[in-house]
Amino acid sequence: MNECTSVVIRIFQAKAQDTTVYRVHWLCMKALCNRWAEELILVEHEMGWTLEFFLFKASMWLIRLTLNGKAQMEGHKCYAIRQAHMYQELAKHTQAGFIKTNPTFWPIS
């Protein structure tokens, strides 16, 4: 009788340990899933911020065309227009790449 009791206790302990292992594994996977969900949110925001940065830089270069209401020298105007164009092209290219990667992408302001 004593042998039966010890076998039952061992089986119960083994099953309890297995349950603990499954619980720990499930909790680890749940935490990993939560981290990736948070990372996805952050990456989507960073995509929007990158696009907004390029558009901001383009607008800043266009503002520099007439700094303080004065006309700038021809070379300065050319440089400012070139820089504004570069940032606008970066914004277009970036947005196209983001939409290709994530069709539901919409810039977050």
N, C-alpha and C positions, 0 to 999 in steps of 0.2 A: 504494500500500500504506500509505503514511504517512497518507493521508487517512482510510482505513478505521479505522485504529487510533485516530485522534483522535475520530472520530464515536462509536466504541464507548466510548471513555473518557468522552466528554460524556454519552452516554446513561446509563452506569453512575453517573456523578456525579449526574445529575438524579434517577435512581431512588433513590440513597442519600439525597439531600436530601429527597425525598418521604417516604421511610420515617422519617426524622428528624422531619419535620413531623407525621406520623401518630403517632409515638411521643410527642412532646411534647403533642399534642392529647389522646391517650389518657390520659397521666399527669395532665393538667389536669382532665379529666373524672373520673378516678378520685379525685383529691384532693377535687373538689367533691362527689362522691358520699359520700365518707368524712365530710366536714364536715357534710353534711345528716343522715347517719346518727347522728353524734354529737349534733347539735342535737335530733333526735327523742328521743334518750335523755334529754337534759337537760330538754326541755319536759315529757316524761312525769313526770320526778321533780319538776319545779316544780309541776305540777298536783297531785301528791300532797301536796307541802309546803304549798301554798295551802290545801287542804282541812284538813290537820292543824292549820294555824295558826288557822283559824276555829273548829275544835272546841276547841282549846286555850284560845282567848280566851273561849269560852262557858263552859267549865269554870272558868276563873279568876273570872268574874263570879259564878258560882254559889257558889264558895268564899267570896267576899266577903260573902255573905249573913250568915254567922256568923263574922265575923273574930275570931280569938282566943277562940272559944267564947262570945262575948257576942252578945246579940241587938242588931241595929242599929236605928236609927230607921226609922220607917215609910217615909219618903221615900227613904232610902238603899236599903232593900229593893226598893222599886218600881223605882228606877233600875237596880239590879243585875239584877233579873229582866228588865227591858226590854232591857238590853244583852246579857244571855245569850240571850234570844230572838232578838235581831237577828243575833248571830253564828251561832246555830243555823240560822236561815233563810238566811243567806249560805252556810253550808256545804251546805245542801240544794240551793239554787239552783246553786251552783258544781258540785256533784257531778252534778246533772242535766245541766248544760251540757257537762261533760267527757265524760259517757257518751254524750251526743248526738253530740259531735264524734268520740269514739273509743270505740266499743262495747266494746272490750276493756279499757277503763280500770278499774283497781282501785287504790285508794289504797295508796301505798308508805309503810310505817311506818319 
